[in-house]
């Protein structure tokens, strides 16, 4: 009987530790989400930023040309 009680006590300690770590992980992830939710990634750059891509000047390409461009560029 003593062995069973000791095993249950050890199992209860592991369960409490698991639950505490789970809550800590969950609230840590919620904190990170709140921290980066208001992060403005798409603001206009400040300083001497240079645009690295330019639109194609070929007019209005056909749908097949656009599809081939899509496959070639990997977007």
N, C-alpha and C positions, 0 to 999 in steps of 0.2 A: 504494500500500500504506500509505503514511503517513497519507493522508486517511482510509482505512478504520479504522486503529488509533485515530486521534484521535476519530473518530465513535463508535467502540465505548467509548472512555474516557469521553466525555461522556455517552453513554447509561448507562454503569455508574454514573456520579456521580448522574444523575437517579434511577435505580432505587434506589440506596442512600438518597438523600434521601427518596424516596417511602416506602420501607419504614420509615425512622426516624420520619417524621411519622405513619405509620399506627400504629406501636407507641405513640408518644406519645399519640395521640388515644385509642386503646383503653384504655391504662392510666389516662388521665385520666378516661374515662367510668366505669371500674371504681372509681376513687377516689370520684367523685361518688356512685355507687350505694351504696358502703359508708357514705359520710357520711350519706346520707338514709335508709338502710334502718332505722336505729334511731331515727328521728325519730318521736315519738309525736304524730300529728296529731289523734287522737281522744280525747285525755285530757280530763278535765273541766276547764272553764275556771276560772281563779283570779280572785278579786275579785268585783266586783258585776256579773256577767254576767247578761244577760236573755235568756230564750228567745224567739226571734223568730217561731216558728210554734206553732200549737196544733192539736190534733186536732179534727176535725169532731165536733160533738155531735149529729149527726142519727141516731145509732143505727147500724144495720147497713144501709147502702145496697145497692141491687141491683147486679148486675154491670154493667149498662148505665150506671148513674149513676157508678160507679167508673171506667168506661172514659171517659166524657165528662169527668170530673174530670181524668183522666190526660191527655187531649188538650188540655184548656184550660190546665192548669198547665205543660205542656211538660216534664214529668219523664219 
